[in-house]
């Protein structure tokens, strides 16, 4: 007995040690995973910081009608086509009169963004009476200047900070800073403008609106079809070979690579039906095909979770099969169905490959006004900016990723809230 007890105790000690080691391995694995995730998020967030800031330069511009080329009594058309670039260049030359050489002037002019002329145009359009006067106005700076100012406090001592600005340009910037003619604030342009070839003028508004249209079409197409299919398969369909085949195919479709759905959309909706290319309508239909299996599976699980006693009680009171499903089972399963739908839409929001195949990779500046206007989506915008050679687009890409991750986190949080808020324990 003593020997048997010692053997059992030794065996228990070994099992307890093995269990402790297994728990330790699990904690270490989770810690490593969280460390990599934290490193990734911190890296992306750090790189995105310059994109959320906008640097402006204060200049005193001479809005003489002759220099603008608008005449004594300009109309709206003349004001829109005035020589704003020449006026801004003249203000820079007056600010730094020692700059004489052509190359030096070119470097001086590059401190201000090409979008500054549109700022000046809008300023005059708001109040044409300023023509013929001198005005002090803040104009958007070039992306290289913005990146340097947001990275270092002293632009004359940049250390290892990468920049294309020459030493002479950094000296001009330092002079402007000493005269309080350089300021940095939140970049509202990033959220209020469409795409642009110039990094300091590029924004995500067109991509956000495009993503919203795509998700709207995806929801309107996939939700009713998926819920109807789930109700039929779970509540009305007989158990036979055909329903087994349908269930297997639904499960298999959930694992099909997303690019296959893009090829399907290209072949069927664009080449065969000749629907408009690069439109949210096509993107939404393609993504709805991709999310249908996910919503069907989650909807069936939600319907199956409703206790049989609910159905039996309703039938016992004389309700028909349709009344049982739509008056009792479906309302109780709706929180789970909505949770699965939101998760499916969140998956669709982050998809890029299907949208690339149907042409939503086009360079879109204008904000789409409907589901048939040319548009792009936020993941595709990230893809486009990541391929741009300008250094400032690295920050734009990271900032767009942060915004996309924010939307995904919000959508998943809403799904968790709905599940916790309306979940019933039977």
Secondary structure in CASP SS format (residue, H / E / C, confidence):
PFRMAT SS
TARGET T0000
AUTHOR 0000-0000-0000
METHOD secondary structure of the structure
MODEL  1
X C 1.00
X H 1.00
X H 1.00
X H 1.00
X H 1.00
X H 1.00
X H 1.00
X H 1.00
X H 1.00
X H 1.00
X H 1.00
X H 1.00
X H 1.00
X H 1.00
X H 1.00
X H 1.00
X H 1.00
X H 1.00
X H 1.00
X H 1.00
X H 1.00
X H 1.00
X H 1.00
X H 1.00
X H 1.00
X H 1.00
X H 1.00
X H 1.00
X H 1.00
X H 1.00
X H 1.00
X H 1.00
X H 1.00
X H 1.00
X H 1.00
X H 1.00
X H 1.00
X H 1.00
X H 1.00
X H 1.00
X H 1.00
X H 1.00
X H 1.00
X H 1.00
X H 1.00
X H 1.00
X H 1.00
X H 1.00
X H 1.00
X H 1.00
X H 1.00
X H 1.00
X E 1.00
X E 1.00
X E 1.00
X E 1.00
X E 1.00
X E 1.00
X E 1.00
X E 1.00
X E 1.00
X E 1.00
X C 1.00
X C 1.00
X H 1.00
X H 1.00
X H 1.00
X H 1.00
X C 1.00
X C 1.00
X C 1.00
X C 1.00
X C 1.00
X C 1.00
X C 1.00
X H 1.00
X H 1.00
X H 1.00
X H 1.00
X H 1.00
X C 1.00
X C 1.00
X C 1.00
X H 1.00
X H 1.00
X H 1.00
X H 1.00
X H 1.00
X H 1.00
X H 1.00
X H 1.00
X H 1.00
X H 1.00
X H 1.00
X H 1.00
X C 1.00
X C 1.00
X C 1.00
X C 1.00
X C 1.00
X C 1.00
X H 1.00
X H 1.00
X H 1.00
X H 1.00
X H 1.00
X H 1.00
X H 1.00
X H 1.00
X C 1.00
X C 1.00
X E 1.00
X C 1.00
X C 1.00
X C 1.00
X H 1.00
X H 1.00
X H 1.00
X H 1.00
X H 1.00
X H 1.00
X H 1.00
X H 1.00
X H 1.00
X H 1.00
X H 1.00
X C 1.00
X H 1.00
X H 1.00
X H 1.00
X C 1.00
X C 1.00
X C 1.00
X E 1.00
X E 1.00
X E 1.00
X E 1.00
X E 1.00
X E 1.00
X E 1.00
X E 1.00
X C 1.00
X H 1.00
X H 1.00
X H 1.00
X H 1.00
X H 1.00
X H 1.00
X H 1.00
X H 1.00
X H 1.00
X C 1.00
X C 1.00
X C 1.00
X C 1.00
X C 1.00
X C 1.00
X C 1.00
X C 1.00
X C 1.00
X C 1.00
X C 1.00
X C 1.00
X C 1.00
X C 1.00
X C 1.00
X H 1.00
X H 1.00
X H 1.00
X H 1.00
X H 1.00
X H 1.00
X H 1.00
X H 1.00
X H 1.00
X H 1.00
X H 1.00
X H 1.00
X C 1.00
X C 1.00
X C 1.00
X E 1.00
X E 1.00
X E 1.00
X E 1.00
X E 1.00
X C 1.00
X C 1.00
X H 1.00
X H 1.00
X H 1.00
X H 1.00
X C 1.00
X C 1.00
X C 1.00
X C 1.00
X C 1.00
X C 1.00
X H 1.00
X H 1.00
X H 1.00
X C 1.00
X C 1.00
X C 1.00
X H 1.00
X H 1.00
X H 1.00
X H 1.00
X H 1.00
X H 1.00
X H 1.00
X H 1.00
X H 1.00
X H 1.00
X H 1.00
X H 1.00
X H 1.00
X H 1.00
X H 1.00
X H 1.00
X H 1.00
X H 1.00
X H 1.00
X H 1.00
X H 1.00
X H 1.00
X H 1.00
X H 1.00
X H 1.00
X H 1.00
X H 1.00
X H 1.00
X H 1.00
X H 1.00
X H 1.00
X H 1.00
X C 1.00
X C 1.00
X C 1.00
X C 1.00
X H 1.00
X H 1.00
X H 1.00
X H 1.00
X H 1.00
X H 1.00
X H 1.00
X H 1.00
X H 1.00
X H 1.00
X H 1.00
X H 1.00
X H 1.00
X C 1.00
X C 1.00
X C 1.00
X C 1.00
X H 1.00
X H 1.00
X H 1.00
X H 1.00
X H 1.00
X H 1.00
X H 1.00
X H 1.00
X H 1.00
X H 1.00
X H 1.00
X H 1.00
X H 1.00
X H 1.00
X H 1.00
X C 1.00
X C 1.00
X C 1.00
X C 1.00
X C 1.00
X C 1.00
X E 1.00
X H 1.00
X H 1.00
X H 1.00
X H 1.00
X H 1.00
X H 1.00
X H 1.00
X H 1.00
X H 1.00
X H 1.00
X H 1.00
X H 1.00
X H 1.00
X H 1.00
X H 1.00
X H 1.00
X H 1.00
X H 1.00
X H 1.00
X H 1.00
X H 1.00
X H 1.00
X H 1.00
X H 1.00
X H 1.00
X H 1.00
X C 1.00
X C 1.00
X H 1.00
X H 1.00
X H 1.00
X H 1.00
X H 1.00
X H 1.00
X H 1.00
X H 1.00
X H 1.00
X C 1.00
X C 1.00
X C 1.00
X C 1.00
X H 1.00
X H 1.00
X H 1.00
X H 1.00
X H 1.00
X H 1.00
X H 1.00
X H 1.00
X H 1.00
X H 1.00
X H 1.00
X H 1.00
X H 1.00
X H 1.00
X H 1.00
X H 1.00
X H 1.00
X H 1.00
X H 1.00
X H 1.00
X H 1.00
X H 1.00
X H 1.00
X H 1.00
X H 1.00
X H 1.00
X H 1.00
X H 1.00
X H 1.00
X C 1.00
X C 1.00
X C 1.00
X H 1.00
X H 1.00
X H 1.00
X H 1.00
X H 1.00
X C 1.00
X C 1.00
X C 1.00
X C 1.00
X C 1.00
X C 1.00
X C 1.00
X C 1.00
X C 1.00
X C 1.00
X C 1.00
X C 1.00
X C 1.00
X C 1.00
X C 1.00
X C 1.00
X E 1.00
X C 1.00
X C 1.00
X C 1.00
X H 1.00
X H 1.00
X H 1.00
X H 1.00
X H 1.00
X H 1.00
X H 1.00
X H 1.00
X H 1.00
X C 1.00
X C 1.00
X C 1.00
X C 1.00
X C 1.00
X H 1.00
X H 1.00
X H 1.00
X H 1.00
X H 1.00
X H 1.00
X H 1.00
X H 1.00
X H 1.00
X H 1.00
X H 1.00
X H 1.00
X H 1.00
X H 1.00
X H 1.00
X H 1.00
X H 1.00
X H 1.00
X H 1.00
X H 1.00
X H 1.00
X H 1.00
X H 1.00
X H 1.00
X H 1.00
X H 1.00
X H 1.00
X H 1.00
X H 1.00
X H 1.00
X H 1.00
X C 1.00
X C 1.00
X C 1.00
X C 1.00
END
